[in-house]
Amino acid sequence: MRERGGKATVDERYTQWKSLIPVLYDWLANHNLVWPSLSCRWGPQLEQATYKNRQRLYLSEQTDGSVPNTLVIANCEVVKPRVAAAEHISQFNEEARSPFVKKYKTIIHPGEVNRIRELPQNSKIVATHTDSPDVLIWDVEAQPNRHPMLGAAESRPDLILTGHQQNAEFALAMCPTEPFVLSGGKDKSVVLWSIHDHISSVAESTSKSPASASNSSGKQSIKAGNEKSSDSTTVGPRGVYQGHEDTVEDVQFCPSSAQEFCSVGDDSCLILWDARVGTSPVVKVEKAHNADLHCVDWNPHDQNLILTGSADNSVRMFDRRNLTSGGVGSPIYKFEGHKAAVLCVQWSPDRASVFGSAAEDGFLNIWDHERVGKKKERAGTKTPNSPPGLFFQHAGHRDKVVDFHWNASDPWTIVSVSDDCGSTGGGGTLQIWRMSDLIYRPEEEVLAELEKFKAHLLSCSPKS
């Protein structure tokens, strides 16, 4: 191998990974992006069929200014487990677009799209961050489809959330229990909004089409009270929370409460907040990491566990029961497997102890904290030098993995995106993938299935 981190090393690693796709993956789709996307999120599932499901996918196009920046709504065909032929999933052209991903609608975005987050109660409503103090809210189904050409007028967001005093570029979250939005910015503040008063219930669907199906059964949509106005409706904050000493890089709601949330920032702090007791920190962990913190996630299955990712290349797991208001508290565990800054962490919706982490080293690691400390880890899922808890490493990206999202509708299915400007000089790569179920299922279950397969092969073999 040539010098570590060099171009040749990346190419050799990628070639090796591609040769192992039929063994490691149940399904994988590779989609070349002309412009890099800094965020990727799953939208609502539209249709279930025998061999695949159709689902919305939210992306962006971060352009060089020759054409406008855009928020992209795509339709994605997600192949069901154990359907794709192993020999076919590795046969893709890196420079081509995937037949499984088709652009459905384009919104011309005011500035770059740094972050996309969907409203859990109705995922056709999304929030975006750009290089401004405002948060933009879009009803993506109601927005007109636009053709992004130089000089085209920007699309008008349905709502603009104001309250930051300086740019808020990345820290963004939407509440799982109520239509609340949370943001952090360069003004060192965390800002909370309610968009409840701007959302109306739709009792009946006005159309039978899949696109409007998500509006039915009491789902919510943004009120069209501002249609005649040339300006979008603005919404002021419900609360502004001060406690960080530097830029707030990420925020997250407690999964069961719209009043409790957490934030991390460039001051190396993890802060827990409770809107019911005021605008000051409830708990402030002063040195959560030894460098800037980039990301945070709160476990939806066990609400005592919080993950943080940092520029110190590590992921740390905190138990909020161990944290005190004096800022004392050590992580339960440090997960050290990345060789560059961690940009994104997210708990799996499918298993309480599993989470993913994406980093500037081009890897998306899948961890299981319950495996940490166990003497025996399953053969084949842990190499002698791999860090404790790491049981799968997605190496399909050749540059920094800037975002990923577990699919709540299709278990163990992940969308991930890389910004390839450093390796190929431009563009990005979107991958939708699902590891083989033989990797994450209980060992006894897998061995029993393999025994059945062995018995079947023996019964089919010619008798001597």
VMD Tcl script that draws the C-alpha trace (Angstrom):
set ca {
  {0.00 0.00 0.00}
  {1.16 3.52 -0.74}
  {1.32 6.34 1.73}
  {-1.58 6.31 4.18}
  {-4.39 8.64 3.13}
  {-2.98 8.99 -0.39}
  {-5.09 8.74 -3.54}
  {-3.85 5.26 -4.39}
  {-4.75 3.97 -0.94}
  {-8.32 5.25 -1.29}
  {-8.69 3.64 -4.72}
  {-7.26 0.31 -3.52}
  {-9.54 0.29 -0.49}
  {-12.55 1.05 -2.70}
  {-11.67 -1.71 -5.19}
  {-11.40 -4.21 -2.37}
  {-14.76 -3.05 -0.95}
  {-16.50 -3.36 -4.32}
  {-15.31 -6.95 -4.72}
  {-16.95 -7.83 -1.38}
  {-20.36 -6.26 -2.09}
  {-22.11 -9.60 -2.94}
  {-20.98 -11.00 0.41}
  {-21.58 -8.00 2.68}
  {-24.79 -6.51 1.28}
  {-28.35 -7.62 0.73}
  {-28.87 -4.63 -1.58}
  {-26.98 -1.54 -2.73}
  {-27.72 1.27 -5.17}
  {-25.06 3.79 -6.25}
  {-26.19 7.17 -7.60}
  {-23.77 9.76 -8.99}
  {-24.56 13.37 -8.10}
  {-23.51 16.18 -10.44}
  {-23.50 18.55 -7.43}
  {-22.71 17.47 -3.87}
  {-25.57 17.15 -1.37}
  {-24.76 18.10 2.23}
  {-27.86 16.34 3.57}
  {-30.05 13.33 2.78}
  {-33.32 12.34 4.44}
  {-36.07 9.80 3.90}
  {-39.56 11.15 3.26}
  {-42.90 9.32 3.36}
  {-43.34 5.85 1.91}
  {-45.65 6.10 -1.10}
  {-46.29 2.54 -2.20}
  {-45.61 -1.06 -1.21}
  {-45.23 -3.68 -3.92}
  {-44.18 -7.32 -4.04}
  {-40.47 -6.82 -4.58}
  {-39.86 -3.17 -3.77}
  {-41.30 -0.10 -2.04}
  {-41.47 3.44 -3.38}
  {-40.49 6.28 -1.07}
  {-39.65 9.97 -1.15}
  {-36.05 11.02 -0.66}
  {-34.89 14.56 0.15}
  {-31.54 15.80 -1.21}
  {-29.92 19.06 -2.21}
  {-27.67 20.42 -4.92}
  {-24.79 22.61 -3.71}
  {-23.76 24.32 -6.92}
  {-20.89 26.59 -7.97}
  {-23.26 29.46 -8.79}
  {-23.63 28.69 -12.50}
  {-27.11 27.35 -11.67}
  {-29.18 27.90 -8.50}
  {-28.86 25.82 -5.34}
  {-31.81 23.46 -4.99}
  {-33.77 21.29 -2.61}
  {-34.52 18.05 -4.49}
  {-37.44 15.71 -3.89}
  {-36.74 12.31 -5.45}
  {-38.67 9.08 -5.74}
  {-36.68 6.06 -4.65}
  {-37.42 2.41 -5.27}
  {-36.21 0.42 -2.27}
  {-35.72 -3.25 -3.13}
  {-37.03 -5.58 -0.43}
  {-34.75 -7.95 1.53}
  {-33.48 -11.08 -0.21}
  {-34.78 -10.00 -3.61}
  {-31.71 -8.58 -5.37}
  {-29.32 -11.07 -6.97}
  {-25.92 -10.91 -5.26}
  {-24.00 -10.89 -8.54}
  {-25.95 -7.87 -9.82}
  {-25.71 -5.38 -6.96}
  {-21.97 -4.79 -7.43}
  {-22.31 -4.16 -11.17}
  {-22.71 -0.40 -11.29}
  {-20.94 2.47 -13.01}
  {-19.65 5.07 -10.53}
  {-20.29 7.89 -13.04}
  {-23.92 6.92 -13.73}
  {-27.20 7.68 -12.06}
  {-29.07 4.84 -10.41}
  {-32.33 3.62 -12.01}
  {-33.68 3.34 -8.45}
  {-33.49 7.13 -7.84}
  {-35.51 9.54 -9.98}
  {-35.91 13.28 -9.46}
  {-39.55 14.16 -8.80}
  {-39.49 17.86 -7.95}
  {-36.98 20.70 -7.66}
  {-37.29 23.69 -5.33}
  {-34.97 26.64 -6.03}
  {-33.50 27.29 -2.60}
  {-32.41 30.71 -1.28}
  {-28.72 29.86 -0.75}
  {-27.00 26.54 -0.12}
  {-28.95 23.76 1.60}
  {-26.76 22.84 4.56}
  {-29.25 20.68 6.45}
  {-32.65 19.05 5.79}
  {-34.96 17.75 8.51}
  {-38.47 16.34 8.09}
  {-41.40 16.75 10.50}
  {-41.95 13.29 12.05}
  {-45.72 13.75 12.29}
  {-45.88 14.55 8.58}
  {-42.68 14.06 6.62}
  {-43.85 16.07 3.60}
  {-43.10 19.17 5.70}
  {-39.36 19.83 5.92}
  {-37.08 22.43 7.46}
  {-33.83 23.62 5.86}
  {-30.81 25.57 7.02}
  {-28.84 27.85 4.75}
  {-26.16 30.52 5.31}
  {-28.56 32.87 7.10}
  {-30.05 33.36 10.57}
  {-33.44 31.96 9.45}
  {-34.90 28.45 9.32}
  {-37.01 27.80 6.22}
  {-40.10 25.55 6.30}
  {-41.38 23.91 3.12}
  {-44.52 21.94 2.29}
  {-42.75 19.98 -0.43}
  {-45.90 18.52 -1.98}
  {-47.56 21.94 -2.30}
  {-44.45 23.70 -3.65}
  {-44.37 24.08 -7.46}
  {-41.76 22.20 -9.46}
  {-39.10 24.61 -10.72}
  {-36.48 24.44 -13.45}
  {-33.11 25.52 -11.98}
  {-31.54 27.85 -14.49}
  {-29.32 30.88 -13.99}
  {-31.40 33.92 -13.13}
  {-34.49 31.94 -12.08}
  {-36.40 33.40 -9.15}
  {-36.05 31.59 -5.83}
  {-38.89 29.43 -4.53}
  {-40.80 30.98 -1.64}
  {-40.73 29.01 1.64}
  {-44.08 28.42 3.34}
  {-42.74 29.71 6.67}
  {-39.63 31.58 7.81}
  {-38.57 31.06 11.42}
  {-36.73 34.07 12.86}
  {-34.87 34.49 16.14}
  {-31.15 33.94 15.53}
  {-28.92 37.02 15.59}
  {-26.23 35.45 13.37}
  {-26.12 32.69 10.78}
  {-27.53 29.30 11.77}
  {-26.09 26.84 9.28}
  {-26.21 23.27 10.53}
  {-27.85 22.63 13.93}
  {-31.46 21.71 13.15}
  {-34.04 19.27 14.55}
  {-37.79 18.64 14.43}
  {-39.69 17.24 17.39}
  {-41.05 13.64 17.32}
  {-44.07 14.46 19.51}
  {-45.24 17.96 18.50}
  {-44.67 20.35 15.56}
  {-41.71 22.08 17.23}
  {-38.47 23.13 15.53}
  {-35.07 23.55 17.17}
  {-31.98 25.31 15.82}
  {-28.51 26.41 16.86}
  {-26.20 28.99 15.33}
  {-23.11 31.17 15.34}
  {-24.79 33.46 17.88}
  {-24.11 30.66 20.44}
  {-27.85 30.30 21.09}
  {-30.39 27.49 20.78}
  {-33.77 28.66 19.49}
  {-37.12 26.84 19.82}
  {-40.23 27.45 17.69}
  {-43.74 26.03 17.55}
  {-45.28 25.85 14.08}
  {-48.48 24.35 15.52}
  {-50.55 27.48 14.81}
  {-49.48 27.41 11.16}
  {-50.46 23.81 10.55}
  {-54.01 22.71 9.79}
  {-55.56 19.26 9.92}
  {-56.74 17.83 6.64}
  {-59.65 15.55 7.38}
  {-59.99 14.08 3.92}
  {-57.70 13.52 1.01}
  {-58.73 15.46 -2.07}
  {-56.98 13.03 -4.34}
  {-56.30 9.31 -4.53}
  {-52.80 9.81 -5.91}
  {-49.82 8.51 -3.88}
  {-48.42 12.02 -3.63}
  {-51.46 13.25 -1.75}
  {-52.05 10.07 0.22}
  {-49.82 11.35 2.99}
  {-52.21 14.26 3.53}
  {-55.14 12.07 4.56}
  {-56.23 10.59 7.88}
  {-55.86 13.82 9.85}
  {-52.32 14.52 8.67}
  {-51.14 18.09 8.80}
  {-50.24 20.60 6.13}
  {-49.18 24.23 6.25}
  {-52.07 26.69 6.08}
  {-52.20 28.56 2.80}
  {-53.09 31.83 4.46}
  {-50.27 33.72 2.80}
  {-50.89 32.74 -0.82}
  {-51.72 36.28 -1.93}
  {-48.74 37.78 -0.18}
  {-45.41 38.21 -1.91}
  {-43.63 37.44 1.36}
  {-43.58 34.24 3.38}
  {-45.16 34.16 6.83}
  {-42.59 34.68 9.57}
  {-42.73 33.00 12.98}
  {-40.92 34.30 16.05}
  {-39.28 32.04 18.65}
  {-40.97 30.33 21.57}
  {-37.70 30.47 23.50}
  {-34.03 31.43 23.11}
  {-31.55 29.44 25.22}
  {-28.10 30.74 26.16}
  {-25.25 28.67 27.58}
  {-22.75 27.86 24.83}
  {-19.53 29.85 24.45}
  {-19.11 29.16 20.73}
  {-21.08 28.12 17.63}
  {-23.82 25.53 18.24}
  {-23.21 22.73 15.72}
  {-26.10 20.31 16.39}
  {-29.32 19.98 18.41}
  {-31.73 17.16 19.20}
  {-35.06 16.75 20.96}
  {-35.72 14.21 23.68}
  {-37.77 11.52 21.83}
  {-40.69 11.75 24.30}
  {-40.79 15.47 25.10}
  {-41.06 18.71 23.15}
  {-39.77 20.57 26.23}
  {-36.47 18.70 26.67}
  {-33.59 18.89 24.21}
  {-29.80 18.88 23.95}
  {-27.12 20.71 22.00}
  {-23.41 20.48 21.22}
  {-20.96 23.05 19.93}
  {-17.48 24.25 19.11}
  {-16.96 24.95 22.83}
  {-16.66 21.15 23.37}
  {-19.83 21.25 25.52}
  {-22.85 18.99 25.66}
  {-25.82 20.86 27.16}
  {-29.20 19.51 28.27}
  {-32.14 21.93 28.37}
  {-35.68 21.88 29.77}
  {-37.98 24.63 28.48}
  {-40.25 24.18 31.51}
  {-37.60 25.44 33.93}
  {-36.15 28.38 32.01}
  {-33.65 29.33 29.33}
  {-30.47 28.32 31.17}
  {-28.78 24.90 30.92}
  {-30.11 22.10 33.14}
  {-26.87 20.16 32.67}
  {-23.67 21.39 31.01}
  {-20.86 18.92 30.37}
  {-17.90 21.24 29.90}
  {-15.48 18.85 28.21}
  {-17.63 16.27 26.49}
  {-14.77 15.78 23.97}
  {-11.26 17.12 23.49}
  {-12.26 19.15 20.43}
  {-15.26 20.74 18.67}
  {-18.46 18.70 18.78}
  {-20.18 18.26 15.42}
  {-23.20 16.06 16.09}
  {-25.55 14.64 18.73}
  {-28.40 12.11 18.84}
  {-30.81 10.97 21.54}
  {-31.74 7.28 21.73}
  {-35.44 6.80 20.82}
  {-35.52 3.42 22.62}
  {-33.59 4.31 25.79}
  {-33.97 7.99 26.59}
  {-31.10 8.00 29.05}
  {-28.52 7.50 26.28}
  {-27.09 10.33 24.19}
  {-24.41 10.06 21.45}
  {-21.94 12.77 20.50}
  {-19.45 12.95 17.62}
  {-16.42 15.21 17.45}
  {-13.44 16.57 15.57}
  {-11.33 14.38 17.90}
  {-12.40 11.44 15.62}
  {-14.43 9.72 18.36}
  {-18.03 8.98 19.26}
  {-18.99 9.09 22.93}
  {-22.06 7.75 24.70}
  {-23.44 9.53 27.76}
  {-26.04 8.40 30.29}
  {-27.93 11.48 31.44}
  {-28.51 9.88 34.85}
  {-24.75 10.19 35.43}
  {-24.61 13.88 34.56}
  {-24.92 16.64 37.15}
  {-25.73 20.34 37.00}
  {-22.13 21.06 38.03}
  {-20.94 19.86 34.65}
  {-19.52 16.62 36.00}
  {-20.02 13.53 33.93}
  {-17.99 11.04 31.98}
  {-19.12 9.10 28.93}
  {-20.13 5.49 29.46}
  {-17.94 4.60 26.53}
  {-15.72 6.11 23.84}
  {-15.98 4.57 20.38}
  {-12.71 5.12 18.55}
  {-12.65 3.73 15.03}
  {-12.58 6.75 12.74}
  {-9.40 8.38 11.49}
  {-10.92 11.83 10.91}
  {-13.62 14.11 12.31}
  {-17.03 12.53 12.97}
  {-19.72 14.51 11.14}
  {-22.93 12.59 11.86}
  {-24.24 10.10 14.43}
  {-27.65 8.43 14.52}
  {-29.27 5.67 16.55}
  {-30.89 2.85 14.63}
  {-34.71 2.77 14.66}
  {-34.52 -1.04 14.47}
  {-32.38 -2.00 17.47}
  {-31.90 -0.01 20.69}
  {-28.18 -0.69 21.07}
  {-27.14 -0.05 17.43}
  {-26.03 3.26 15.93}
  {-24.12 4.62 12.95}
  {-21.37 7.22 12.66}
  {-20.12 8.96 9.51}
  {-16.84 10.80 9.20}
  {-14.41 12.71 7.02}
  {-12.37 9.50 6.60}
  {-15.00 8.22 4.13}
  {-16.33 5.47 6.41}
  {-19.81 4.94 7.80}
  {-19.38 2.69 10.84}
  {-22.18 0.64 12.42}
  {-21.76 -0.07 16.13}
  {-23.54 -2.10 18.80}
  {-22.73 -0.87 22.31}
  {-24.00 -4.13 23.81}
  {-21.09 -5.92 22.13}
  {-18.55 -3.82 23.99}
  {-16.79 -5.88 26.64}
  {-18.12 -9.22 25.43}
  {-15.33 -11.76 25.28}
  {-16.69 -13.48 22.20}
  {-17.78 -11.49 19.19}
  {-19.24 -13.30 16.23}
  {-16.65 -14.77 13.89}
  {-16.41 -12.79 10.71}
  {-17.95 -9.59 12.09}
  {-14.92 -8.49 14.09}
  {-11.37 -8.46 12.84}
  {-8.54 -8.76 15.39}
  {-7.74 -5.02 15.25}
  {-11.25 -3.58 15.02}
  {-12.51 -1.36 17.87}
  {-14.91 -2.86 20.43}
  {-18.53 -2.56 19.37}
  {-17.81 -2.01 15.66}
  {-19.52 -4.75 13.64}
  {-19.91 -3.27 10.14}
  {-17.98 -0.70 8.11}
  {-19.50 0.77 4.96}
  {-16.55 1.74 2.75}
  {-18.43 2.61 -0.45}
  {-17.66 6.34 -0.34}
  {-14.31 7.67 -1.52}
  {-14.54 11.00 0.26}
  {-16.03 12.45 3.45}
  {-19.48 11.10 4.35}
  {-21.41 14.27 5.22}
  {-24.79 12.76 6.15}
  {-26.76 9.52 6.42}
  {-30.24 8.47 7.53}
  {-31.70 5.16 8.68}
  {-34.97 4.27 6.95}
  {-37.77 3.85 9.51}
  {-40.03 2.21 6.87}
  {-37.50 -0.36 5.58}
  {-35.51 -1.94 8.44}
  {-31.70 -1.79 8.28}
  {-31.79 0.31 5.10}
  {-29.57 3.41 5.05}
  {-29.09 6.32 2.65}
  {-25.68 8.01 2.81}
  {-24.06 10.82 0.86}
  {-20.48 11.97 0.34}
  {-19.01 15.23 -0.89}
  {-16.46 14.10 -3.47}
  {-14.81 17.45 -4.21}
  {-11.61 16.38 -2.47}
  {-11.20 13.10 -4.37}
  {-12.71 13.62 -7.82}
  {-12.79 17.39 -8.05}
  {-16.56 17.74 -7.85}
  {-19.96 16.19 -7.39}
  {-21.00 13.65 -4.83}
  {-22.12 10.07 -4.34}
  {-25.46 8.90 -2.96}
  {-25.70 5.29 -1.84}
  {-28.72 3.37 -0.56}
  {-27.74 0.12 1.08}
  {-28.68 -2.68 3.43}
  {-26.14 -5.04 4.94}
  {-26.72 -8.79 4.77}
  {-29.04 -9.95 7.56}
  {-26.52 -12.71 8.35}
  {-24.36 -9.95 9.90}
  {-26.80 -8.52 12.44}
  {-29.19 -11.38 13.22}
  {-28.62 -13.51 16.38}
  {-25.80 -15.99 15.91}
  {-27.90 -19.04 16.81}
  {-30.55 -18.04 14.25}
  {-27.95 -17.60 11.50}
  {-26.23 -20.90 12.25}
  {-29.58 -22.73 12.20}
  {-30.38 -21.24 8.78}
  {-26.95 -22.19 7.42}
  {-27.44 -25.76 8.70}
  {-30.74 -25.97 6.82}
  {-29.04 -24.69 3.69}
  {-26.23 -27.22 4.12}
  {-28.76 -30.04 4.53}
  {-30.59 -28.87 1.42}
  {-27.35 -28.86 -0.61}
  {-26.49 -32.35 0.60}
  {-29.95 -33.66 -0.34}
  {-29.59 -32.18 -3.82}
  {-26.10 -33.51 -4.48}
  {-25.79 -36.68 -6.60}
  {-25.39 -39.89 -4.59}
  {-22.08 -41.68 -5.15}
}
mol new
graphics top color blue
foreach p $ca { graphics top sphere $p radius 0.5 }
foreach p [lrange $ca 0 end-1] q [lrange $ca 1 end] { graphics top cylinder $p $q radius 0.2 }
display resetview
